[in-house]
Amino acid sequence: PAITITDDGALLVSFMYTATTNLVAAASQSGNISQDKTELISTIITSLQLAMFVGIIFGVGLGASSTFFIKALLGKQQEIDINVLSAAVKYVRIRALGMPATVLIGVAQSACLGMKDTRSPLLVMVAAALVNLMGDFLLVGNPNAWLGGAAGAAWATVFSQYAALAMFINWLCSKPTESTQGKKSITTRGIL
């Protein structure tokens, strides 16, 4: 039930990803783009700011209501196993800490796609998956109740989300290399 709550809950904000892709694509059209790309940059920054706000609100709400949602998914059983409930609540609360990064990653990825850059999000997501895998190997087997088992898997996911966010922000803020400056298409590297 914990994974259902966090992953399906994240779908509630997917409208932001579609909106970001459309807004960034419109701002980056060759006829509308200025030399300094102010409209494009403004669109991306506004989308990221809104994503941060929504992600924080979503994370706080998810963490605060985790017990209620888990009990609702488990059904109206006479007796709910306290160990299952405890592990699930712990998992959701840890994953709730990563919700700001989750929403920001989705918006950053959508901004890249709006600028017709499919390679950058792919590279970031592959790197984040490797961080998650390494975190799983290191944490899941830990005997500590807050660092091992399901909690360890949740921490590994949160770490990978923030690693992906850092990679996206670095990519969007770093200057393009000489090989990417010569391209006629818009590059997302160094756009902010």
C-alpha positions as CSV (number, residue, x, y, z in Angstrom):
1,P,0.0,0.0,0.0
2,A,2.9,2.4,0.7
3,I,4.2,2.3,-2.9
4,T,0.7,2.8,-4.2
5,I,0.2,5.9,-2.1
6,T,3.5,7.6,-3.1
7,D,3.7,6.6,-6.7
8,D,0.0,7.1,-7.6
9,G,0.0,10.3,-5.4
10,A,2.8,11.7,-7.6
11,L,0.5,11.3,-10.6
12,L,-1.7,14.0,-9.1
13,V,0.8,16.6,-10.1
14,S,1.4,15.3,-13.6
15,F,-0.7,18.2,-15.0
16,M,2.3,20.4,-14.3
17,Y,4.6,18.3,-16.5
18,T,2.2,18.6,-19.5
19,A,1.8,22.4,-18.9
20,T,5.5,22.9,-18.6
21,T,6.2,21.0,-21.9
22,N,3.6,23.1,-23.7
23,L,4.7,26.4,-22.2
24,V,8.4,25.8,-22.8
25,A,7.8,24.6,-26.4
26,A,5.8,27.7,-27.1
27,A,8.4,30.0,-25.6
28,S,11.2,28.3,-27.5
29,Q,9.7,28.4,-30.9
30,S,12.2,29.9,-33.3
31,G,9.8,32.8,-34.2
32,N,9.2,33.8,-30.6
33,I,12.7,33.3,-29.1
34,S,14.7,36.4,-28.5
35,Q,18.5,36.5,-28.6
36,D,18.8,36.4,-24.8
37,K,16.0,33.8,-24.4
38,T,14.3,35.9,-21.6
39,E,10.9,34.5,-22.3
40,L,12.1,30.9,-22.3
41,I,14.2,31.4,-19.2
42,S,11.3,33.1,-17.4
43,T,9.0,30.3,-18.3
44,I,11.4,27.6,-17.0
45,I,12.1,29.5,-13.7
46,T,8.4,30.1,-13.1
47,S,7.7,26.5,-13.7
48,L,10.4,25.4,-11.3
49,Q,9.3,27.8,-8.6
50,L,5.7,26.6,-8.9
51,A,7.0,23.0,-8.8
52,M,8.9,23.6,-5.6
53,F,5.8,25.1,-4.0
54,V,3.5,22.3,-5.1
55,G,6.1,19.7,-4.1
56,I,6.5,21.0,-0.6
57,I,2.8,21.2,-0.1
58,F,2.3,17.8,-1.5
59,G,5.1,16.3,0.6
60,V,3.8,17.8,3.8
61,G,0.3,16.7,3.0
62,L,1.4,13.2,2.1
63,G,3.5,12.8,5.2
64,A,0.8,14.1,7.5
65,S,-2.0,11.9,6.1
66,S,0.1,8.7,5.5
67,T,-1.6,6.7,8.3
68,F,-5.0,7.6,7.1
69,F,-4.3,6.6,3.5
70,I,-2.6,3.4,4.4
71,K,-5.4,2.3,6.6
72,A,-7.9,3.2,3.8
73,L,-5.9,1.0,1.4
74,L,-5.7,-1.9,3.8
75,G,-9.4,-1.9,4.2
76,K,-11.7,-2.3,7.1
77,Q,-10.2,-5.3,8.7
78,Q,-10.8,-5.9,12.3
79,E,-7.1,-6.1,13.1
80,I,-4.4,-4.5,11.0
81,D,-0.9,-6.0,11.6
82,I,1.0,-3.2,13.4
83,N,4.3,-4.2,11.8
84,V,2.9,-3.8,8.3
85,L,1.3,-0.5,9.2
86,S,4.4,0.8,10.9
87,A,6.7,-0.2,8.0
88,A,4.2,1.3,5.4
89,V,3.8,4.6,7.4
90,K,7.6,4.9,7.7
91,Y,8.0,4.3,4.0
92,V,5.5,6.9,3.0
93,R,6.8,9.5,5.4
94,I,10.4,9.0,4.2
95,R,9.2,9.2,0.5
96,A,7.2,12.3,1.3
97,L,10.5,14.0,2.0
98,G,11.4,13.5,-1.7
99,M,8.2,14.9,-3.1
100,P,9.6,18.4,-3.7
101,A,12.4,16.7,-5.8
102,T,9.9,14.5,-7.5
103,V,7.9,17.4,-8.8
104,L,10.9,19.5,-9.7
105,I,12.4,16.6,-11.6
106,G,9.2,16.2,-13.6
107,V,9.1,19.9,-14.4
108,A,12.8,20.0,-15.4
109,Q,12.4,16.9,-17.6
110,S,9.4,18.5,-19.2
111,A,11.3,21.7,-19.8
112,C,14.0,19.7,-21.6
113,L,11.4,17.9,-23.7
114,G,9.7,21.2,-24.5
115,M,13.0,22.3,-26.0
116,K,13.3,19.1,-27.9
117,D,16.1,17.7,-25.7
118,T,15.4,14.1,-25.1
119,R,19.0,13.0,-24.4
120,S,19.6,15.0,-21.2
121,P,16.6,13.6,-19.2
122,L,17.6,10.1,-20.3
123,L,21.1,10.6,-19.0
124,V,19.9,12.1,-15.7
125,M,17.4,9.3,-15.2
126,V,19.9,6.6,-15.9
127,A,22.3,8.1,-13.4
128,A,19.5,8.5,-10.8
129,A,18.5,4.9,-11.3
130,L,22.1,3.9,-10.6
131,V,22.1,6.0,-7.4
132,N,18.9,4.3,-6.3
133,L,20.3,0.9,-7.0
134,M,23.5,1.6,-5.0
135,G,21.3,3.0,-2.2
136,D,19.2,-0.1,-2.2
137,F,22.3,-2.3,-1.9
138,L,23.7,-0.2,0.9
139,L,20.6,0.4,2.9
140,V,18.0,-2.3,2.6
141,G,20.0,-4.9,4.4
142,N,20.7,-2.5,7.3
143,P,19.3,-3.9,10.6
144,N,18.3,-0.4,11.8
145,A,14.6,0.1,11.6
146,W,14.9,3.6,10.2
147,L,17.6,2.8,7.7
148,G,17.0,-0.8,6.6
149,G,14.2,-2.8,5.0
150,A,11.4,-0.8,3.4
151,A,12.7,2.4,5.0
152,G,16.1,1.8,3.4
153,A,14.4,1.4,0.0
154,A,12.6,4.7,0.6
155,W,15.8,6.5,1.6
156,A,17.5,5.2,-1.5
157,T,14.7,6.5,-3.7
158,V,14.7,9.9,-1.9
159,F,18.5,10.2,-2.3
160,S,18.2,9.3,-6.0
161,Q,15.5,11.9,-6.5
162,Y,17.6,14.7,-5.0
163,A,20.7,13.4,-7.0
164,A,18.6,13.7,-10.2
165,L,17.4,17.1,-9.2
166,A,21.0,18.3,-8.6
167,M,22.0,16.9,-12.0
168,F,19.1,18.7,-13.8
169,I,19.9,22.0,-12.1
170,N,23.6,21.6,-12.9
171,W,22.7,20.8,-16.5
172,L,20.3,23.7,-16.9
173,C,22.8,26.2,-15.2
174,S,26.1,25.1,-16.7
175,K,27.5,26.7,-19.8
176,P,27.3,24.7,-23.0
177,T,30.5,23.1,-24.3
178,E,32.0,24.0,-27.6
179,S,30.5,21.0,-29.3
180,T,26.9,22.0,-28.2
181,Q,27.3,25.7,-29.0
182,G,27.6,25.1,-32.7
183,K,24.3,23.4,-33.0
184,K,21.5,25.4,-34.5
185,S,18.8,23.9,-32.3
186,I,18.2,25.1,-28.8
187,T,20.3,23.4,-26.2
188,T,19.0,23.1,-22.6
189,R,22.5,23.2,-21.3
190,G,23.2,26.5,-19.6
191,I,19.7,27.8,-20.3
192,L,19.3,29.3,-16.8
